[in-house]
Amino acid sequence: MTIAELKQEIENKKTEARSFTNAKDLESAKKAMEELRMLQETLKIEEELEQSEICLLYTSPSPRDCS
């Protein structure tokens, strides 16, 4: 799942959790909130991985590594 897809899924899950809460379906709301937390954790990890890949991608060897 891409970062953009994760962000969209998070928004969808927020809407779902709100609708369950409004309908007083607290068990379903709790489950949706747990899924939301997992998605948010996954997003954070994916963003950190992407950032580290960007940093590694643009590093170059030092002159002493070329000798």
N, C-alpha and C positions, 0 to 999 in steps of 0.2 A: 504494500500500500504506500503510495507516495505521501509526502508531507501535505500537499494540497488536499488529497483524499482524506487524510487523517483529520485535518482541520474541519472539513465538511462533515465528517462523521461525528466529530465532537459537537458541532452545532446541532446536528440532528438529534444526538443523544440528550443534549440540554433541553431541547424542545419536548422530547419524549418524557423526560423526567418531570418537567413542569406540568405537562398534561396529566400525568399520573397523580402528581401532588394535588392539582386542582380537582381531580376526580375523587380525591380521598382514597386512592388505591396506594396506600403507603408501602406495601410489600413490593409492588412493581416499581414504585418510585425509588425505593432503596436499591433494588437490583440495577435499575438504570443508572443511579449515581455511582455504584461500584464499577459498572462498565465504563462510565464517563471517566472516573479516576484512572482506570487502566489505560484508556485511550490517551489521556493527557500525559501519563508517564511515558507511554510509547512515543508520543510526539516529541517530548523533551529529549528522549534518547536519540531519536532519528535526527533531530535538529543538531544535537551535539556531534553525532557521527558525521553529518554533512559538513559541519564547520571544520571538523578535524581533517576531513578529506580535502577540503578547500585549502587549508593551511599546508598540508603535505604536498598538494599538487603544485603549489607555487614556491616551494623551497628549492633552492639550487645548491649544488655542492660548493663548498668554499674552495678558494684557489689551492690550498694545501692538499685537498682531496684529489686534485687533478694531477698532482706530480707523481 
